[in-house]
Amino acid sequence: MYLSHKYTIHYMMHVSGHKTQKTFMEYIKLSSDDLKMGEFL
């Protein structure tokens, strides 16, 4: 969902219940391979 760029970070934080962007980004913890794959979505 994050890599598809269909939703904003703030929307995904609201759905997941995260209060800060820092905690949300720690929650998703993308590897460099995941980020490379996201370029093609």
Backbone torsions as a table, in degrees:
resi	resn	phi	psi	omega
1	MET	NA	-44.2	-179.6
2	TYR	-63.1	-45.7	-176.2
3	LEU	-73.3	-18.1	-179.7
4	SER	-75.5	-18.1	-179.6
5	HIS	60.6	22.9	177.7
6	LYS	-79.0	-25.9	-176.8
7	TYR	-125.6	151.7	177.3
8	THR	-76.4	158.8	177.5
9	ILE	-59.4	-40.2	-178.8
10	HIS	-64.9	-36.2	177.2
11	TYR	-66.5	-45.1	179.7
12	MET	-65.1	-35.3	176.4
13	MET	-64.4	-40.3	179.2
14	HIS	-63.0	-45.2	-179.1
15	VAL	-65.4	-41.6	-176.5
16	SER	-82.9	-14.2	177.8
17	GLY	89.0	9.6	178.7
18	HIS	-77.6	139.3	-177.4
19	LYS	-92.3	-28.5	-179.3
20	THR	-125.8	154.1	179.5
21	GLN	-66.8	-33.3	179.8
22	LYS	-61.0	-47.3	-179.4
23	THR	-67.4	-34.1	177.6
24	PHE	-65.8	-44.9	-179.3
25	MET	-66.1	-35.2	175.0
26	GLU	-66.3	-34.8	-179.7
27	TYR	-65.5	-42.8	-176.0
28	ILE	-81.1	-28.0	174.3
29	LYS	33.2	75.9	179.7
30	LEU	-83.3	139.1	174.9
31	SER	-84.4	167.6	178.8
32	SER	-63.6	-32.8	177.2
33	ASP	-66.0	-39.7	177.6
34	ASP	-62.9	-40.7	-179.3
35	LEU	-66.6	-38.0	178.0
36	LYS	-64.7	-41.2	178.8
37	MET	-65.3	-34.0	-179.3
38	GLY	-65.1	-22.3	179.3
39	GLU	-65.9	-23.2	-175.3
40	PHE	-99.5	0.1	-179.9
41	LEU	-82.2	NA	NA
